[in-house]
Amino acid sequence: MKRTVFTSFHEELGAKMAQFAGYNMPIEYTGINNEHKCVREKLGVFDVSHMGEFWVKGPKAFSFVQKLTTNDVAALSDGKVQYSCLPNGKGGIVDDLLVYQIDSEAYLLVVNAANIEKDWNWCCQNAKEMGLEVGTELYNASDEICQLAVQGPLALKAMQKIVDRPIEDMEYYTFQKVTIAGIENAIFSTTGYTGSGGCEIYVSNEDGVKLWNAVMEAGKEFGIQAIGLAARDTLRLEVGFCLYGNDIDDDHTPIEAGLGWITKFVEGNDFIDREFFEKQKEEKPKRRLKGFELVDRGIARHGYKIEDAEGNEIGEVTSGTMAPMIGKSIGLGYVKEGFYKLDTEIFIRVRNKAIKAKITKIPFYKA
């Protein structure tokens, strides 16, 4: 198993460790609920160094990213970030990702840890077809960069203590190059996967230990805690964010997944699978990813079947948990047409029992 530059810190803190995407990662430290509430109410730090980072540079960089991603890269400007996805050419999703525009000839693509090799192969295949040089114009920096996500309402206030320029009023989905804790040219962004605000900090592996110590010291007076991947999952689900491999994958379209807002059918945005997605949007999908709340006691898990009142299968659960901030059992799942409306009664098949639930709004919780 791979280790991140922060693994020794997790071990020293007594984290429960497990394999994730080939890395030995912290799953929890003091308990999921405690860590979850710390992020919602104060701030917490996540080691997300296992994520992938690809650089796209040169005169063909814009055209390449515009073709490969569903969002409209032309709407970006320097210092802005976009949430997007990579269509697979067959109507599904290779991955969801973040697109950072450094300038008109330089982009940073941040992809999911479990998909780095898959995404890299997909990018290389398309780069060769478009005449980009792999290794220079398209470069995989995943093993050279470490990343900490500091999340929560006090995150920016704490980080301001160690950053050389104003960051507390940064807009959502923007970034700056900053000096943080004496580390120059760090990328400091405000995207987030928790719904509670905060930032992501990218530095080279050589500067990782220095960054960790500075972040923890700056956050000490605000009650900072290290947070594991288990709470990261409950936090993202509580605000309705998709997880690749659960809620989105190669077999579902962004239109079905409720990601039409990052699938831009504007002039000049001729991305892969555009025609297929545009047609599906016009004709309306036969299944959609919807949020639900359990009425009866129980917890829905990935892969559980969703049924109607007569026991007919109408879909499948993609994610489910007990939401710490609202004290309710919630989930996401694909359901057939006719079961989309709010408060529609559905049933989750938990072993041999049908547990009553109802379709509800996403997000389940607003910070």
C-alpha beads as a LAMMPS data file, in Angstrom:
LAMMPS data file: protein, C-alpha beads

367 atoms
366 bonds

1 atom types
1 bond types

-500.0 500.0 xlo xhi
-500.0 500.0 ylo yhi
-500.0 500.0 zlo zhi

Masses

1 110.0

Atoms # bond

1 1 1 0.000 0.000 0.000
2 1 1 1.120 3.524 -0.731
3 1 1 1.614 6.065 2.016
4 1 1 0.993 9.806 1.779
5 1 1 3.447 12.266 3.312
6 1 1 0.978 12.597 6.210
7 1 1 0.530 8.889 7.017
8 1 1 2.858 8.974 10.035
9 1 1 0.764 11.772 11.567
10 1 1 -2.414 9.689 11.210
11 1 1 -0.735 6.743 12.875
12 1 1 0.560 8.897 15.733
13 1 1 -2.974 10.192 16.301
14 1 1 -4.263 6.632 16.580
15 1 1 -6.393 6.704 13.448
16 1 1 -8.159 3.580 12.280
17 1 1 -6.367 2.945 8.984
18 1 1 -7.501 1.003 5.933
19 1 1 -6.717 0.552 2.259
20 1 1 -8.399 3.072 -0.037
21 1 1 -7.506 3.533 -3.707
22 1 1 -4.191 1.794 -3.088
23 1 1 -3.273 4.041 -0.159
24 1 1 -3.183 3.412 3.591
25 1 1 -5.696 6.077 4.620
26 1 1 -7.288 7.220 7.911
27 1 1 -10.926 6.102 8.153
28 1 1 -11.667 7.622 11.553
29 1 1 -9.919 9.010 14.613
30 1 1 -12.309 9.811 17.493
31 1 1 -15.545 8.605 15.876
32 1 1 -17.571 9.516 12.812
33 1 1 -20.219 11.617 14.571
34 1 1 -17.677 13.599 16.574
35 1 1 -15.545 14.294 13.519
36 1 1 -18.596 15.146 11.397
37 1 1 -19.874 17.699 13.920
38 1 1 -16.408 19.199 14.327
39 1 1 -16.380 20.077 10.615
40 1 1 -19.947 21.396 10.657
41 1 1 -19.396 23.567 13.746
42 1 1 -15.665 24.414 13.728
43 1 1 -13.045 23.014 11.343
44 1 1 -11.308 19.797 10.462
45 1 1 -8.401 18.744 8.260
46 1 1 -8.526 15.905 5.721
47 1 1 -5.554 14.253 4.072
48 1 1 -6.621 14.063 0.421
49 1 1 -3.166 13.538 -1.028
50 1 1 -4.392 10.377 -2.735
51 1 1 -6.310 12.503 -5.265
52 1 1 -4.906 12.772 -8.787
53 1 1 -3.538 15.896 -10.460
54 1 1 -2.962 16.236 -14.213
55 1 1 -1.467 19.315 -15.870
56 1 1 -2.639 20.317 -19.354
57 1 1 -0.463 22.986 -20.960
58 1 1 0.229 24.604 -24.304
59 1 1 -1.734 26.123 -27.204
60 1 1 -4.086 23.124 -27.435
61 1 1 -4.844 22.977 -23.695
62 1 1 -8.180 24.791 -23.874
63 1 1 -9.484 22.729 -26.818
64 1 1 -8.450 19.514 -25.086
65 1 1 -10.184 20.275 -21.787
66 1 1 -13.254 21.623 -23.584
67 1 1 -13.618 18.406 -25.572
68 1 1 -13.075 16.062 -22.629
69 1 1 -15.317 17.775 -20.046
70 1 1 -19.048 18.532 -20.040
71 1 1 -18.931 21.965 -18.442
72 1 1 -18.126 25.039 -20.533
73 1 1 -14.435 25.779 -20.067
74 1 1 -14.885 29.000 -22.060
75 1 1 -16.818 30.358 -19.070
76 1 1 -13.713 30.030 -16.871
77 1 1 -11.200 32.798 -16.223
78 1 1 -7.810 32.757 -14.529
79 1 1 -8.185 31.861 -10.859
80 1 1 -11.544 30.113 -11.290
81 1 1 -12.443 26.462 -10.759
82 1 1 -15.158 24.349 -12.399
83 1 1 -16.838 21.143 -11.309
84 1 1 -17.261 18.897 -14.339
85 1 1 -17.198 15.309 -15.560
86 1 1 -15.492 13.229 -18.224
87 1 1 -17.942 11.462 -20.595
88 1 1 -16.782 8.001 -21.663
89 1 1 -17.988 8.063 -25.278
90 1 1 -20.689 5.500 -24.491
91 1 1 -23.111 7.671 -22.530
92 1 1 -21.526 7.147 -19.112
93 1 1 -19.049 8.966 -16.899
94 1 1 -15.335 8.178 -16.697
95 1 1 -15.025 10.384 -13.605
96 1 1 -16.086 13.666 -12.062
97 1 1 -13.339 16.219 -11.536
98 1 1 -12.300 19.802 -10.834
99 1 1 -10.847 22.011 -13.580
100 1 1 -8.535 24.840 -12.471
101 1 1 -7.687 27.537 -15.030
102 1 1 -4.190 28.856 -14.325
103 1 1 -4.267 30.760 -17.613
104 1 1 -5.565 30.207 -21.159
105 1 1 -2.774 27.693 -21.843
106 1 1 -2.526 25.949 -18.471
107 1 1 -5.135 23.881 -16.618
108 1 1 -4.982 21.621 -13.582
109 1 1 -7.358 18.638 -13.560
110 1 1 -8.016 17.140 -10.116
111 1 1 -9.467 13.631 -10.358
112 1 1 -10.623 10.939 -7.953
113 1 1 -8.021 8.762 -6.268
114 1 1 -9.553 5.441 -7.317
115 1 1 -9.658 6.554 -10.965
116 1 1 -6.185 8.013 -11.503
117 1 1 -4.931 5.272 -13.841
118 1 1 -8.253 5.009 -15.674
119 1 1 -8.513 8.788 -16.116
120 1 1 -4.888 9.111 -17.164
121 1 1 -5.289 6.439 -19.841
122 1 1 -8.447 8.166 -21.109
123 1 1 -6.702 11.540 -21.231
124 1 1 -3.662 10.070 -22.983
125 1 1 -5.817 8.354 -25.602
126 1 1 -7.554 11.629 -26.437
127 1 1 -4.357 13.686 -26.196
128 1 1 -2.721 11.582 -28.904
129 1 1 -5.754 12.031 -31.149
130 1 1 -5.622 15.812 -30.632
131 1 1 -1.849 16.116 -31.023
132 1 1 -0.855 16.909 -27.446
133 1 1 2.496 15.598 -26.285
134 1 1 2.101 13.215 -23.348
135 1 1 4.690 13.888 -20.659
136 1 1 4.989 17.597 -21.395
137 1 1 1.709 19.144 -22.554
138 1 1 -0.206 16.483 -20.630
139 1 1 1.565 15.591 -17.408
140 1 1 0.589 13.360 -14.490
141 1 1 1.786 15.055 -11.270
142 1 1 -0.239 12.860 -8.896
143 1 1 2.793 11.349 -7.156
144 1 1 4.475 14.736 -6.647
145 1 1 1.676 16.697 -4.951
146 1 1 0.143 16.409 -1.498
147 1 1 -3.122 18.039 -0.527
148 1 1 -4.891 18.995 2.689
149 1 1 -8.556 19.992 2.751
150 1 1 -9.338 22.235 5.710
151 1 1 -13.115 22.312 5.995
152 1 1 -15.614 24.068 8.241
153 1 1 -16.940 27.563 9.066
154 1 1 -13.722 28.562 10.874
155 1 1 -11.316 27.117 8.286
156 1 1 -10.460 30.309 6.398
157 1 1 -10.173 32.338 9.590
158 1 1 -7.642 29.861 10.941
159 1 1 -5.690 29.577 7.689
160 1 1 -5.470 33.370 7.337
161 1 1 -2.924 33.249 10.173
162 1 1 -0.401 31.451 7.957
163 1 1 -1.213 32.799 4.458
164 1 1 0.541 35.877 3.043
165 1 1 -2.528 37.487 1.429
166 1 1 -6.267 37.944 2.176
167 1 1 -8.188 34.695 1.777
168 1 1 -11.169 34.972 4.139
169 1 1 -13.393 36.602 1.502
170 1 1 -12.435 34.338 -1.393
171 1 1 -15.414 33.362 -3.559
172 1 1 -16.585 29.769 -3.809
173 1 1 -14.783 27.845 -6.557
174 1 1 -11.812 30.177 -6.903
175 1 1 -8.100 29.775 -6.158
176 1 1 -4.932 31.751 -5.599
177 1 1 -1.247 30.990 -5.615
178 1 1 -0.055 31.896 -2.128
179 1 1 2.795 31.577 0.306
180 1 1 1.531 29.516 3.239
181 1 1 3.685 28.814 6.307
182 1 1 6.653 30.009 4.234
183 1 1 5.876 27.567 1.410
184 1 1 5.827 29.491 -1.881
185 1 1 3.548 28.869 -4.875
186 1 1 1.007 26.774 -2.991
187 1 1 -2.374 26.474 -4.677
188 1 1 -5.081 27.587 -2.253
189 1 1 -8.649 26.913 -3.440
190 1 1 -12.185 27.141 -2.075
191 1 1 -14.200 24.277 -3.528
192 1 1 -14.955 21.761 -0.779
193 1 1 -16.712 18.415 -0.495
194 1 1 -18.461 18.948 2.838
195 1 1 -20.895 21.824 2.318
196 1 1 -19.434 23.709 5.290
197 1 1 -16.945 25.953 3.506
198 1 1 -13.188 25.853 3.753
199 1 1 -10.226 25.355 1.478
200 1 1 -7.829 22.950 -0.214
201 1 1 -4.072 23.449 -0.125
202 1 1 -1.769 21.871 -2.718
203 1 1 2.003 21.774 -2.173
204 1 1 4.867 19.529 -3.246
205 1 1 5.477 16.394 -1.192
206 1 1 8.709 17.904 0.115
207 1 1 6.723 20.618 1.893
208 1 1 4.018 18.324 3.280
209 1 1 5.305 17.915 6.837
210 1 1 5.818 21.653 7.204
211 1 1 2.290 22.291 5.939
212 1 1 0.668 19.778 8.303
213 1 1 2.394 21.217 11.367
214 1 1 1.497 24.778 10.419
215 1 1 -2.154 23.970 9.684
216 1 1 -2.603 22.107 12.959
217 1 1 -0.926 24.884 14.953
218 1 1 -2.994 27.613 13.246
219 1 1 -6.210 25.702 13.880
220 1 1 -5.489 24.734 17.489
221 1 1 -7.243 27.737 19.085
222 1 1 -10.344 27.041 16.954
223 1 1 -10.609 23.353 17.890
224 1 1 -9.201 21.767 14.733
225 1 1 -9.274 17.976 14.470
226 1 1 -7.942 15.510 11.922
227 1 1 -10.906 13.958 10.107
228 1 1 -11.138 10.542 8.452
229 1 1 -12.683 9.368 5.205
230 1 1 -15.767 7.951 6.960
231 1 1 -16.878 11.406 8.129
232 1 1 -15.944 12.825 4.724
233 1 1 -18.538 10.463 3.273
234 1 1 -21.311 11.360 5.758
235 1 1 -20.583 15.072 5.275
236 1 1 -20.804 14.918 1.471
237 1 1 -23.945 12.776 1.531
238 1 1 -25.713 15.070 3.989
239 1 1 -25.418 17.880 1.419
240 1 1 -26.206 15.608 -1.536
241 1 1 -22.820 15.534 -3.280
242 1 1 -22.197 12.581 -5.595
243 1 1 -19.487 9.993 -4.995
244 1 1 -17.958 8.324 -8.026
245 1 1 -18.360 4.568 -7.929
246 1 1 -21.560 4.905 -5.904
247 1 1 -23.818 7.610 -7.333
248 1 1 -22.135 8.130 -10.702
249 1 1 -20.241 5.680 -12.897
250 1 1 -19.666 4.415 -16.424
251 1 1 -23.264 3.192 -16.658
252 1 1 -25.124 6.407 -15.760
253 1 1 -25.271 9.745 -17.560
254 1 1 -24.847 13.164 -15.945
255 1 1 -28.446 13.943 -16.950
256 1 1 -29.720 10.921 -14.997
257 1 1 -27.483 11.857 -12.063
258 1 1 -28.904 15.366 -11.743
259 1 1 -25.712 16.892 -13.117
260 1 1 -27.367 18.710 -15.996
261 1 1 -26.057 21.942 -14.441
262 1 1 -22.479 20.916 -15.338
263 1 1 -23.489 19.652 -18.786
264 1 1 -23.525 22.829 -20.884
265 1 1 -25.109 22.659 -24.324
266 1 1 -23.773 26.024 -25.440
267 1 1 -22.322 26.982 -28.805
268 1 1 -18.731 25.857 -29.203
269 1 1 -18.868 23.280 -26.407
270 1 1 -18.603 20.150 -28.533
271 1 1 -17.672 17.694 -25.798
272 1 1 -17.689 13.903 -26.071
273 1 1 -21.254 12.448 -25.982
274 1 1 -22.862 15.899 -26.289
275 1 1 -25.440 14.735 -28.846
276 1 1 -26.425 11.730 -26.707
277 1 1 -26.823 13.785 -23.512
278 1 1 -28.689 16.574 -25.294
279 1 1 -31.181 14.099 -26.729
280 1 1 -31.683 12.471 -23.323
281 1 1 -32.333 15.842 -21.709
282 1 1 -34.952 16.700 -24.351
283 1 1 -36.689 13.312 -24.125
284 1 1 -36.256 13.138 -20.321
285 1 1 -34.406 10.237 -18.685
286 1 1 -36.200 7.038 -17.676
287 1 1 -34.355 6.965 -14.353
288 1 1 -32.993 9.666 -12.107
289 1 1 -30.845 9.975 -9.024
290 1 1 -33.082 11.171 -6.194
291 1 1 -32.696 11.800 -2.501
292 1 1 -34.806 9.904 0.013
293 1 1 -35.426 9.802 3.743
294 1 1 -36.411 6.664 5.626
295 1 1 -39.749 6.830 7.400
296 1 1 -39.320 3.472 9.177
297 1 1 -36.223 2.598 11.190
298 1 1 -33.234 1.298 9.297
299 1 1 -30.267 2.351 7.187
300 1 1 -30.129 2.099 3.413
301 1 1 -26.855 0.832 1.962
302 1 1 -25.286 0.906 -1.478
303 1 1 -26.804 -1.822 -3.647
304 1 1 -30.073 -2.245 -1.738
305 1 1 -33.111 -2.520 -4.016
306 1 1 -35.803 0.152 -4.120
307 1 1 -39.402 -1.038 -4.544
308 1 1 -42.911 0.354 -4.923
309 1 1 -45.783 -0.461 -2.546
310 1 1 -46.527 -3.697 -4.467
311 1 1 -42.946 -4.953 -4.144
312 1 1 -41.964 -4.226 -7.740
313 1 1 -38.339 -3.204 -8.167
314 1 1 -38.093 0.440 -9.261
315 1 1 -34.459 1.265 -8.561
316 1 1 -31.376 0.852 -6.430
317 1 1 -29.717 2.659 -3.545
318 1 1 -26.369 4.234 -4.396
319 1 1 -25.488 5.824 -1.015
320 1 1 -27.024 5.778 2.451
321 1 1 -26.229 6.783 6.026
322 1 1 -27.595 8.128 9.290
323 1 1 -27.117 11.897 8.934
324 1 1 -25.507 13.213 12.158
325 1 1 -26.762 16.805 11.936
326 1 1 -30.419 15.972 11.262
327 1 1 -30.701 12.624 13.013
328 1 1 -32.377 10.981 10.037
329 1 1 -31.556 8.014 7.851
330 1 1 -31.004 9.358 4.329
331 1 1 -29.819 8.140 0.968
332 1 1 -29.479 8.585 -2.773
333 1 1 -30.691 6.164 -5.391
334 1 1 -31.789 5.822 -8.985
335 1 1 -35.545 5.410 -9.368
336 1 1 -37.741 4.879 -12.395
337 1 1 -39.887 7.539 -14.020
338 1 1 -43.078 8.080 -12.040
339 1 1 -41.330 8.131 -8.656
340 1 1 -39.550 11.476 -8.944
341 1 1 -41.964 13.763 -7.084
342 1 1 -41.312 14.978 -3.547
343 1 1 -42.873 12.831 -0.793
344 1 1 -43.482 9.905 -3.190
345 1 1 -43.607 6.744 -1.097
346 1 1 -40.937 4.156 -1.856
347 1 1 -39.576 1.117 -0.009
348 1 1 -35.990 0.008 0.594
349 1 1 -35.462 -3.743 0.647
350 1 1 -33.304 -4.400 3.721
351 1 1 -32.660 -8.143 3.801
352 1 1 -36.189 -9.616 3.883
353 1 1 -37.979 -6.490 4.993
354 1 1 -39.397 -3.544 3.015
355 1 1 -38.518 -0.301 4.858
356 1 1 -40.754 2.669 4.065
357 1 1 -39.105 5.834 2.754
358 1 1 -40.050 8.967 0.830
359 1 1 -38.461 11.064 -1.897
360 1 1 -37.070 14.303 -0.478
361 1 1 -35.153 17.402 -1.482
362 1 1 -31.386 17.576 -1.885
363 1 1 -29.446 18.858 0.023
364 1 1 -30.728 17.085 3.100
365 1 1 -28.883 19.604 5.288
366 1 1 -27.822 23.219 4.724
367 1 1 -24.875 24.455 6.748

Bonds

1 1 1 2
2 1 2 3
3 1 3 4
4 1 4 5
5 1 5 6
6 1 6 7
7 1 7 8
8 1 8 9
9 1 9 10
10 1 10 11
11 1 11 12
12 1 12 13
13 1 13 14
14 1 14 15
15 1 15 16
16 1 16 17
17 1 17 18
18 1 18 19
19 1 19 20
20 1 20 21
21 1 21 22
22 1 22 23
23 1 23 24
24 1 24 25
25 1 25 26
26 1 26 27
27 1 27 28
28 1 28 29
29 1 29 30
30 1 30 31
31 1 31 32
32 1 32 33
33 1 33 34
34 1 34 35
35 1 35 36
36 1 36 37
37 1 37 38
38 1 38 39
39 1 39 40
40 1 40 41
41 1 41 42
42 1 42 43
43 1 43 44
44 1 44 45
45 1 45 46
46 1 46 47
47 1 47 48
48 1 48 49
49 1 49 50
50 1 50 51
51 1 51 52
52 1 52 53
53 1 53 54
54 1 54 55
55 1 55 56
56 1 56 57
57 1 57 58
58 1 58 59
59 1 59 60
60 1 60 61
61 1 61 62
62 1 62 63
63 1 63 64
64 1 64 65
65 1 65 66
66 1 66 67
67 1 67 68
68 1 68 69
69 1 69 70
70 1 70 71
71 1 71 72
72 1 72 73
73 1 73 74
74 1 74 75
75 1 75 76
76 1 76 77
77 1 77 78
78 1 78 79
79 1 79 80
80 1 80 81
81 1 81 82
82 1 82 83
83 1 83 84
84 1 84 85
85 1 85 86
86 1 86 87
87 1 87 88
88 1 88 89
89 1 89 90
90 1 90 91
91 1 91 92
92 1 92 93
93 1 93 94
94 1 94 95
95 1 95 96
96 1 96 97
97 1 97 98
98 1 98 99
99 1 99 100
100 1 100 101
101 1 101 102
102 1 102 103
103 1 103 104
104 1 104 105
105 1 105 106
106 1 106 107
107 1 107 108
108 1 108 109
109 1 109 110
110 1 110 111
111 1 111 112
112 1 112 113
113 1 113 114
114 1 114 115
115 1 115 116
116 1 116 117
117 1 117 118
118 1 118 119
119 1 119 120
120 1 120 121
121 1 121 122
122 1 122 123
123 1 123 124
124 1 124 125
125 1 125 126
126 1 126 127
127 1 127 128
128 1 128 129
129 1 129 130
130 1 130 131
131 1 131 132
132 1 132 133
133 1 133 134
134 1 134 135
135 1 135 136
136 1 136 137
137 1 137 138
138 1 138 139
139 1 139 140
140 1 140 141
141 1 141 142
142 1 142 143
143 1 143 144
144 1 144 145
145 1 145 146
146 1 146 147
147 1 147 148
148 1 148 149
149 1 149 150
150 1 150 151
151 1 151 152
152 1 152 153
153 1 153 154
154 1 154 155
155 1 155 156
156 1 156 157
157 1 157 158
158 1 158 159
159 1 159 160
160 1 160 161
161 1 161 162
162 1 162 163
163 1 163 164
164 1 164 165
165 1 165 166
166 1 166 167
167 1 167 168
168 1 168 169
169 1 169 170
170 1 170 171
171 1 171 172
172 1 172 173
173 1 173 174
174 1 174 175
175 1 175 176
176 1 176 177
177 1 177 178
178 1 178 179
179 1 179 180
180 1 180 181
181 1 181 182
182 1 182 183
183 1 183 184
184 1 184 185
185 1 185 186
186 1 186 187
187 1 187 188
188 1 188 189
189 1 189 190
190 1 190 191
191 1 191 192
192 1 192 193
193 1 193 194
194 1 194 195
195 1 195 196
196 1 196 197
197 1 197 198
198 1 198 199
199 1 199 200
200 1 200 201
201 1 201 202
202 1 202 203
203 1 203 204
204 1 204 205
205 1 205 206
206 1 206 207
207 1 207 208
208 1 208 209
209 1 209 210
210 1 210 211
211 1 211 212
212 1 212 213
213 1 213 214
214 1 214 215
215 1 215 216
216 1 216 217
217 1 217 218
218 1 218 219
219 1 219 220
220 1 220 221
221 1 221 222
222 1 222 223
223 1 223 224
224 1 224 225
225 1 225 226
226 1 226 227
227 1 227 228
228 1 228 229
229 1 229 230
230 1 230 231
231 1 231 232
232 1 232 233
233 1 233 234
234 1 234 235
235 1 235 236
236 1 236 237
237 1 237 238
238 1 238 239
239 1 239 240
240 1 240 241
241 1 241 242
242 1 242 243
243 1 243 244
244 1 244 245
245 1 245 246
246 1 246 247
247 1 247 248
248 1 248 249
249 1 249 250
250 1 250 251
251 1 251 252
252 1 252 253
253 1 253 254
254 1 254 255
255 1 255 256
256 1 256 257
257 1 257 258
258 1 258 259
259 1 259 260
260 1 260 261
261 1 261 262
262 1 262 263
263 1 263 264
264 1 264 265
265 1 265 266
266 1 266 267
267 1 267 268
268 1 268 269
269 1 269 270
270 1 270 271
271 1 271 272
272 1 272 273
273 1 273 274
274 1 274 275
275 1 275 276
276 1 276 277
277 1 277 278
278 1 278 279
279 1 279 280
280 1 280 281
281 1 281 282
282 1 282 283
283 1 283 284
284 1 284 285
285 1 285 286
286 1 286 287
287 1 287 288
288 1 288 289
289 1 289 290
290 1 290 291
291 1 291 292
292 1 292 293
293 1 293 294
294 1 294 295
295 1 295 296
296 1 296 297
297 1 297 298
298 1 298 299
299 1 299 300
300 1 300 301
301 1 301 302
302 1 302 303
303 1 303 304
304 1 304 305
305 1 305 306
306 1 306 307
307 1 307 308
308 1 308 309
309 1 309 310
310 1 310 311
311 1 311 312
312 1 312 313
313 1 313 314
314 1 314 315
315 1 315 316
316 1 316 317
317 1 317 318
318 1 318 319
319 1 319 320
320 1 320 321
321 1 321 322
322 1 322 323
323 1 323 324
324 1 324 325
325 1 325 326
326 1 326 327
327 1 327 328
328 1 328 329
329 1 329 330
330 1 330 331
331 1 331 332
332 1 332 333
333 1 333 334
334 1 334 335
335 1 335 336
336 1 336 337
337 1 337 338
338 1 338 339
339 1 339 340
340 1 340 341
341 1 341 342
342 1 342 343
343 1 343 344
344 1 344 345
345 1 345 346
346 1 346 347
347 1 347 348
348 1 348 349
349 1 349 350
350 1 350 351
351 1 351 352
352 1 352 353
353 1 353 354
354 1 354 355
355 1 355 356
356 1 356 357
357 1 357 358
358 1 358 359
359 1 359 360
360 1 360 361
361 1 361 362
362 1 362 363
363 1 363 364
364 1 364 365
365 1 365 366
366 1 366 367
